[in-house]
Amino acid sequence: MTNKSSLLVLSISLALLSACSTTPNQAPVVERNAPLPKPSTPSEDAQKGRDERGLYTVKKGDTLIRIALEYGQNYRDLVAWNNLANPNDIKVDQVLRVLPPDAGAAGVQTSAIVMPPAESKLPPAPPLPRKSGPKADKRPYSDAVLADLQRPEGDNGKPAAAAAPAPAVVASVPAAPAAPADDEKLSWMWPSEGRVIATFDEGKNKGVDIAGRAGQQVVAAGAGKVMYAGSGIRGYGNLVIVKHSNSLLSAYAHNRSIVVKEGQSVNKGQMIAEMGDSDADAVKLHFEIRQQGKPVDPSKFLPNR
């Protein structure tokens, strides 16, 4: 019996030792939870910085006209700002200015205007001369002395104190107003008659598509100035772009022919093109409204039919 019991104890101990020896094989499971380092992308940070400074890096397939449309600018202005000899010759990774050169200076002025609050603390300084006028031997008597001084000098002292805060208020007022009021005053109308066959869908359709017949009139949806008239943007065919304000423009694509020229002023409802199917699969008008270069839903501007 003793031999059997000793054999049993020996087998149990061997089993325990074998179990302990197999546990280290599970160690790699812990390594799976180790976080993987995410590679940094300095190019993205650089592009964000350029965008804030009004700069854009040319990508493959870009044209100067398309870049101007995306930023709501006239492509001729981009030519001037970047000193381009040939508007059709831009290269990948070329950095272009897409905002006016003085746009950065405007930001500096607004930050400088914040400083006048420090000047508003200067008006309390006038009381100092009043204390120097009388003998400031006794502070309790200063009230009576000031009351006496207000009789002859009250007329000269009061306007001076009132005149100091006035310019501070006037200086802060011109910095606050922008110019979005012009956008609200604009009057809009539909650019052509016809059935809407495609509505605005950000990411898929940047405007609305209106069906019609070839040669049908396309009119300016609002008063403005023709910023572009041509076929230099792929996917738009014969295109007309009208600038209505500093922040709003409208685009009319796929025309059969264009009847206006760049730089021409147009009235609301004035014919600018004939509907067609240039660079399109059917006769239609593709109409966009862009605000600060970004496509917006035209139905928010156009009147109800």
C-alpha positions as CSV (number, residue, x, y, z in Angstrom):
1,M,0.0,0.0,0.0
2,T,2.8,2.3,0.8
3,N,4.3,1.8,-2.6
4,K,1.0,2.6,-4.3
5,S,0.5,5.7,-2.3
6,S,3.9,7.0,-3.0
7,L,3.4,6.4,-6.7
8,L,0.1,8.3,-6.5
9,V,1.8,11.2,-4.8
10,L,4.6,11.2,-7.3
11,S,2.2,11.2,-10.3
12,I,0.2,14.1,-8.8
13,S,3.4,16.2,-8.3
14,L,4.5,15.5,-11.8
15,A,1.2,16.6,-13.2
16,L,1.4,19.9,-11.2
17,L,4.9,20.6,-12.5
18,S,3.9,20.0,-16.1
19,A,0.9,22.4,-15.7
20,C,3.1,25.1,-14.3
21,S,5.6,24.7,-17.1
22,T,2.9,25.3,-19.7
23,T,1.6,28.6,-18.3
24,P,4.4,30.8,-19.7
25,N,3.2,30.0,-23.3
26,Q,0.2,32.3,-22.7
27,A,2.4,35.4,-22.2
28,P,2.0,36.7,-25.8
29,V,-1.7,37.3,-25.1
30,V,-0.7,40.3,-23.0
31,E,1.2,41.8,-25.9
32,R,-1.9,42.0,-28.1
33,N,-3.3,44.7,-25.8
34,A,-0.2,46.9,-26.3
35,P,-1.2,50.2,-28.1
36,L,0.3,50.7,-31.5
37,P,1.9,54.1,-32.1
38,K,0.0,56.2,-34.6
39,P,2.3,57.7,-37.2
40,S,2.3,61.5,-37.3
41,T,1.3,63.3,-40.5
42,P,3.1,66.7,-40.5
43,S,1.8,67.3,-44.1
44,E,-1.8,67.6,-42.8
45,D,-0.7,70.1,-40.1
46,A,1.2,72.1,-42.7
47,Q,-1.8,72.2,-45.0
48,K,-4.1,73.4,-42.2
49,G,-1.6,76.2,-41.4
50,R,-1.6,77.2,-45.1
51,D,-5.4,77.3,-45.3
52,E,-5.5,79.7,-42.3
53,R,-3.0,82.0,-44.1
54,G,-5.1,81.9,-47.3
55,L,-2.8,79.5,-49.2
56,Y,-3.6,76.3,-51.2
57,T,-1.4,73.5,-52.4
58,V,-2.2,72.4,-55.9
59,K,-3.3,68.7,-56.3
60,K,-3.4,66.4,-59.3
61,G,-6.2,67.3,-61.6
62,D,-6.6,70.9,-60.3
63,T,-7.2,73.8,-62.6
64,L,-6.9,77.5,-61.6
65,I,-10.5,78.1,-62.5
66,R,-11.7,75.2,-60.3
67,I,-9.6,76.4,-57.4
68,A,-11.0,79.9,-57.8
69,L,-14.6,78.5,-57.8
70,E,-13.9,76.5,-54.7
71,Y,-12.7,79.6,-52.8
72,G,-15.3,82.0,-54.3
73,Q,-12.7,84.1,-56.1
74,N,-12.1,85.4,-59.6
75,Y,-9.5,83.3,-61.3
76,R,-8.0,86.5,-62.7
77,D,-7.4,87.7,-59.1
78,L,-5.5,84.4,-58.4
79,V,-3.3,85.1,-61.5
80,A,-2.5,88.6,-60.1
81,W,-1.9,87.5,-56.5
82,N,0.4,84.7,-57.6
83,N,2.1,86.5,-60.5
84,L,1.3,83.7,-62.9
85,A,2.5,84.2,-66.5
86,N,0.2,81.4,-67.8
87,P,-3.0,80.6,-65.9
88,N,-3.1,77.1,-67.5
89,D,0.4,76.2,-66.2
90,I,0.1,75.3,-62.5
91,K,2.0,72.3,-61.1
92,V,1.3,69.7,-58.4
93,D,2.4,70.8,-54.9
94,Q,2.6,74.4,-56.1
95,V,1.4,76.8,-53.3
96,L,-1.1,79.4,-54.4
97,R,-2.6,82.3,-52.6
98,V,-6.4,82.0,-52.7
99,L,-7.3,85.0,-50.4
100,P,-6.4,88.7,-50.9
101,P,-2.8,89.5,-49.8
102,D,-4.2,92.1,-47.3
103,A,-6.5,89.6,-45.6
104,G,-3.8,88.8,-43.1
105,A,-3.3,92.5,-42.3
106,A,-7.0,92.9,-41.5
107,G,-6.6,90.3,-38.8
108,V,-3.8,92.3,-37.2
109,Q,-5.9,95.4,-37.1
110,T,-8.7,93.6,-35.3
111,S,-6.4,92.3,-32.7
112,A,-5.0,95.9,-32.3
113,I,-8.5,97.2,-31.8
114,V,-8.8,95.1,-28.7
115,M,-6.2,97.2,-27.0
116,P,-8.3,100.4,-26.5
117,P,-9.9,99.1,-23.3
118,A,-6.6,99.9,-21.7
119,E,-7.0,103.5,-22.9
120,S,-10.4,103.6,-21.2
121,K,-8.6,103.4,-17.9
122,L,-6.8,106.7,-18.7
123,P,-9.9,108.9,-18.1
124,P,-9.6,108.4,-14.3
125,A,-6.3,110.2,-14.6
126,P,-7.8,113.7,-14.8
127,P,-8.7,113.7,-11.1
128,L,-4.9,113.9,-10.4
129,P,-4.6,117.5,-11.7
130,R,-7.5,118.5,-9.4
131,K,-5.6,117.2,-6.4
132,S,-2.5,119.0,-7.5
133,G,-4.4,122.3,-7.9
134,P,-5.5,122.6,-4.3
135,K,-3.2,122.0,-1.4
136,A,-3.6,118.3,-0.7
137,D,-2.6,118.6,2.9
138,K,-5.8,117.1,4.3
139,R,-7.8,114.5,2.4
140,P,-11.0,115.1,4.3
141,Y,-11.1,118.6,2.9
142,S,-10.7,117.4,-0.7
143,D,-14.5,117.1,-1.1
144,A,-15.0,120.7,-0.2
145,V,-12.1,121.9,-2.3
146,L,-13.4,120.0,-5.3
147,A,-16.8,121.5,-4.8
148,D,-15.3,125.0,-4.9
149,L,-13.2,124.2,-8.0
150,Q,-16.2,123.0,-9.8
151,R,-17.7,126.5,-9.9
152,P,-15.1,128.2,-12.1
153,E,-13.7,125.1,-13.7
154,G,-16.7,122.9,-13.8
155,D,-17.5,123.9,-17.4
156,N,-14.0,123.1,-18.6
157,G,-13.6,119.9,-16.5
158,K,-16.9,118.2,-17.3
159,P,-16.6,118.3,-21.1
160,A,-13.0,117.1,-20.9
161,A,-14.1,114.0,-19.0
162,A,-17.0,113.4,-21.4
163,A,-14.9,113.9,-24.4
164,A,-12.4,111.2,-23.4
165,P,-14.8,108.2,-23.4
166,A,-16.4,109.3,-26.6
167,P,-13.6,108.5,-28.9
168,A,-13.1,105.1,-27.2
169,V,-16.7,104.1,-28.2
170,V,-16.3,105.4,-31.7
171,A,-13.1,103.4,-32.2
172,S,-14.7,100.1,-31.2
173,V,-17.8,100.5,-33.3
174,P,-16.2,100.4,-36.8
175,A,-14.3,97.2,-36.0
176,A,-17.4,95.2,-35.1
177,P,-19.6,95.5,-38.2
178,A,-18.9,93.1,-41.1
179,A,-20.8,93.2,-44.4
180,P,-23.2,90.3,-44.4
181,A,-26.1,92.8,-44.7
182,D,-25.6,93.0,-48.4
183,D,-26.3,89.3,-48.7
184,E,-29.7,89.7,-47.0
185,K,-30.7,92.5,-49.4
186,L,-30.1,90.3,-52.5
187,S,-33.3,89.3,-54.4
188,W,-33.3,85.9,-56.1
189,M,-35.3,84.2,-58.8
190,W,-35.2,80.8,-60.5
191,P,-32.6,80.8,-63.3
192,S,-34.8,78.9,-65.7
193,E,-38.2,77.3,-66.1
194,G,-38.5,73.5,-65.8
195,R,-38.8,70.6,-63.5
196,V,-36.2,70.0,-60.8
197,I,-34.7,66.6,-61.5
198,A,-32.0,66.6,-58.9
199,T,-31.9,68.5,-55.5
200,F,-29.0,69.6,-53.4
201,D,-27.1,66.8,-51.7
202,E,-23.8,67.8,-50.1
203,G,-21.1,65.4,-51.3
204,K,-23.2,64.2,-54.3
205,N,-24.8,67.2,-56.0
206,K,-23.5,70.7,-55.2
207,G,-26.6,72.4,-56.6
208,V,-29.9,71.7,-58.3
209,D,-30.5,70.3,-61.8
210,I,-33.4,71.7,-63.9
211,A,-34.7,69.9,-67.0
212,G,-35.6,71.8,-70.1
213,R,-35.2,72.0,-73.9
214,A,-32.1,73.0,-75.9
215,G,-31.9,76.7,-76.4
216,Q,-34.2,77.6,-73.5
217,Q,-33.3,80.8,-71.8
218,V,-31.0,80.8,-68.7
219,V,-31.2,84.0,-66.7
220,A,-29.2,85.5,-63.9
221,A,-30.8,84.5,-60.6
222,G,-29.7,87.8,-59.1
223,A,-28.0,91.0,-60.0
224,G,-24.2,90.9,-60.1
225,K,-21.1,90.8,-62.3
226,V,-20.0,88.0,-64.6
227,M,-16.9,86.5,-63.0
228,Y,-16.3,83.7,-65.5
229,A,-17.7,82.6,-68.8
230,G,-16.1,79.6,-70.5
231,S,-15.6,75.9,-70.5
232,G,-12.4,75.5,-68.4
233,I,-13.8,73.5,-65.6
234,R,-14.2,69.8,-66.2
235,G,-17.7,68.4,-65.6
236,Y,-19.5,71.8,-66.0
237,G,-19.4,72.3,-69.7
238,N,-20.1,75.9,-70.9
239,L,-20.2,77.6,-67.5
240,V,-21.2,81.1,-66.3
241,I,-20.3,82.3,-62.8
242,V,-21.9,85.5,-61.5
243,K,-20.6,87.2,-58.4
244,H,-23.4,88.9,-56.4
245,S,-21.5,90.1,-53.3
246,N,-18.1,89.5,-51.5
247,S,-19.4,86.2,-50.2
248,L,-22.1,85.0,-52.7
249,L,-21.8,83.8,-56.3
250,S,-24.0,81.6,-58.5
251,A,-22.9,79.1,-61.2
252,Y,-24.8,78.0,-64.4
253,A,-23.5,74.9,-66.1
254,H,-24.0,72.7,-69.2
255,N,-25.1,75.6,-71.4
256,R,-25.3,75.3,-75.2
257,S,-24.1,78.8,-75.6
258,I,-23.1,81.8,-73.5
259,V,-24.4,85.3,-74.3
260,V,-22.5,87.4,-71.7
261,K,-18.8,88.3,-71.2
262,E,-16.5,88.3,-68.2
263,G,-16.7,91.6,-66.3
264,Q,-20.2,92.4,-67.6
265,S,-22.8,93.6,-65.1
266,V,-26.1,91.7,-65.3
267,N,-29.5,92.4,-63.8
268,K,-31.7,89.9,-62.1
269,G,-33.7,88.0,-64.8
270,Q,-31.3,89.0,-67.6
271,M,-30.5,86.2,-70.1
272,I,-26.9,85.0,-69.8
273,A,-27.0,81.7,-71.7
274,E,-29.0,79.0,-73.6
275,M,-29.7,75.7,-71.9
276,G,-27.8,72.7,-73.4
277,D,-26.1,69.5,-72.7
278,S,-22.4,70.4,-72.8
279,D,-20.4,67.9,-70.7
280,A,-23.7,66.3,-69.6
281,D,-25.8,63.3,-70.5
282,A,-29.0,65.3,-71.1
283,V,-30.3,68.8,-71.7
284,K,-30.4,70.5,-68.3
285,L,-29.2,73.4,-66.2
286,H,-27.0,72.7,-63.2
287,F,-27.3,75.6,-60.9
288,E,-25.2,76.3,-57.8
289,I,-25.0,79.0,-55.1
290,R,-21.8,79.3,-53.2
291,Q,-21.2,81.2,-50.0
292,Q,-17.6,81.9,-49.2
293,G,-16.7,79.4,-51.9
294,K,-18.7,76.6,-50.2
295,P,-21.8,75.1,-52.0
296,V,-25.1,75.8,-50.2
297,D,-28.6,74.7,-50.8
298,P,-30.1,77.0,-53.5
299,S,-33.6,76.3,-52.2
300,K,-32.8,78.4,-49.1
301,F,-32.3,81.4,-51.4
302,L,-34.8,80.9,-54.3
303,P,-38.5,81.7,-53.9
304,N,-41.1,79.0,-53.7
305,R,-42.6,78.0,-57.0
